[in-house]
């Protein structure tokens, strides 16, 4: 598969990533939960690489765990820490694409903040 090289000026445009494969974030709640699971969030793979490398650059432990090529599970406490890290990255980096997906992920993770039995499934293509 041939990968297209993106022009630098288009890397900060959301539309640039419309055709990319995505990493899915889904939430599994405890069986006895009365709440609905939030709709899955899909983040383009190149953006997941940005999050991953930003996590490494700023030593953000939860972001470093979200490798774009593998599947992972995020339990309740790490999910709360991930919210803090996503909020920090959105402030640290002047990147509208990162800010957009950070906001989506924070909203997704906060929807079941009181569900201590929830687990986030991160599924890469």
PLY file of the C-alpha trace (Angstrom):
ply
format ascii 1.0
element vertex 125
property float x
property float y
property float z
element edge 124
property int vertex1
property int vertex2
end_header
0.00 0.00 0.00
1.45 3.32 -1.06
1.16 6.09 1.52
0.55 9.61 0.27
2.91 12.28 1.49
0.95 15.12 3.06
1.88 18.72 2.45
3.04 20.36 5.64
0.43 23.13 5.44
-2.37 20.51 5.28
-1.26 18.60 8.38
-3.22 20.99 10.60
-6.44 20.56 8.59
-9.01 18.03 9.86
-10.15 17.18 6.34
-6.70 15.85 5.52
-7.39 12.77 7.64
-10.90 11.93 6.39
-9.79 8.85 4.41
-7.33 7.44 6.95
-7.82 4.27 8.96
-8.93 4.96 12.49
-8.30 3.71 15.99
-11.58 3.11 17.84
-12.27 3.96 21.47
-15.23 2.04 22.90
-16.44 1.84 26.47
-17.59 -1.31 28.19
-19.57 -0.69 31.35
-20.11 -3.03 34.26
-22.98 -5.45 33.62
-25.16 -3.94 36.34
-24.78 -0.38 35.05
-27.91 1.64 34.35
-26.01 4.05 32.07
-25.67 3.74 28.31
-22.24 3.23 26.80
-21.16 6.33 24.90
-20.86 6.20 21.12
-17.39 5.07 20.02
-14.81 7.67 19.08
-12.66 7.15 16.00
-9.26 8.83 15.80
-7.22 8.68 12.57
-4.07 6.58 12.88
-1.71 9.49 12.03
-3.26 11.49 14.89
-2.78 8.56 17.25
0.89 8.61 16.28
0.97 12.31 17.23
-0.61 11.56 20.60
1.80 8.69 21.18
4.88 10.74 20.32
3.66 13.72 22.34
3.23 11.35 25.27
6.79 10.21 24.85
8.11 13.75 24.37
6.38 15.12 27.49
6.65 11.87 29.50
2.87 11.45 29.76
2.48 7.84 30.87
-1.08 7.18 29.71
-0.58 8.64 26.23
2.61 6.59 25.86
0.55 3.44 26.44
-1.77 4.16 23.50
0.35 2.71 20.73
-1.33 3.27 17.35
-0.64 -0.23 16.06
-1.94 -2.37 18.89
-5.07 -2.97 20.89
-5.20 -2.01 24.54
-7.50 -1.74 27.53
-7.69 1.32 29.75
-9.25 0.74 33.16
-10.97 3.38 35.28
-8.01 5.05 37.05
-5.75 5.24 33.96
-8.72 6.66 32.02
-9.00 9.50 34.54
-5.27 10.16 34.25
-5.60 10.07 30.46
-8.18 12.86 30.66
-5.67 15.05 32.50
-2.94 14.27 29.99
-5.18 15.02 26.99
-6.15 18.36 28.54
-2.47 19.19 29.08
-1.52 18.29 25.51
-4.32 20.44 24.10
-2.84 23.40 26.01
0.84 22.61 25.31
0.60 22.14 21.56
-0.76 24.70 19.13
-2.31 22.09 16.83
-6.01 22.40 15.97
-6.23 18.72 14.99
-4.80 17.57 18.33
-7.09 20.01 20.15
-10.12 18.66 18.26
-9.43 15.00 19.01
-8.35 15.76 22.58
-11.70 17.43 23.17
-13.59 14.49 21.66
-11.68 11.97 23.75
-12.05 13.96 26.97
-15.81 14.24 26.42
-15.98 10.51 25.67
-13.98 9.57 28.78
-15.98 11.95 31.00
-19.36 10.52 29.97
-18.95 7.61 32.38
-16.61 9.17 34.89
-18.68 7.76 37.78
-18.63 4.19 36.42
-15.68 2.69 38.28
-16.14 -0.64 36.52
-15.85 0.80 33.04
-13.08 -0.26 30.68
-12.04 1.56 27.52
-11.14 -0.67 24.58
-8.69 0.90 22.15
-8.73 -0.99 18.86
-6.26 -0.28 16.07
-6.87 -1.40 12.48
0 1
1 2
2 3
3 4
4 5
5 6
6 7
7 8
8 9
9 10
10 11
11 12
12 13
13 14
14 15
15 16
16 17
17 18
18 19
19 20
20 21
21 22
22 23
23 24
24 25
25 26
26 27
27 28
28 29
29 30
30 31
31 32
32 33
33 34
34 35
35 36
36 37
37 38
38 39
39 40
40 41
41 42
42 43
43 44
44 45
45 46
46 47
47 48
48 49
49 50
50 51
51 52
52 53
53 54
54 55
55 56
56 57
57 58
58 59
59 60
60 61
61 62
62 63
63 64
64 65
65 66
66 67
67 68
68 69
69 70
70 71
71 72
72 73
73 74
74 75
75 76
76 77
77 78
78 79
79 80
80 81
81 82
82 83
83 84
84 85
85 86
86 87
87 88
88 89
89 90
90 91
91 92
92 93
93 94
94 95
95 96
96 97
97 98
98 99
99 100
100 101
101 102
102 103
103 104
104 105
105 106
106 107
107 108
108 109
109 110
110 111
111 112
112 113
113 114
114 115
115 116
116 117
117 118
118 119
119 120
120 121
121 122
122 123
123 124
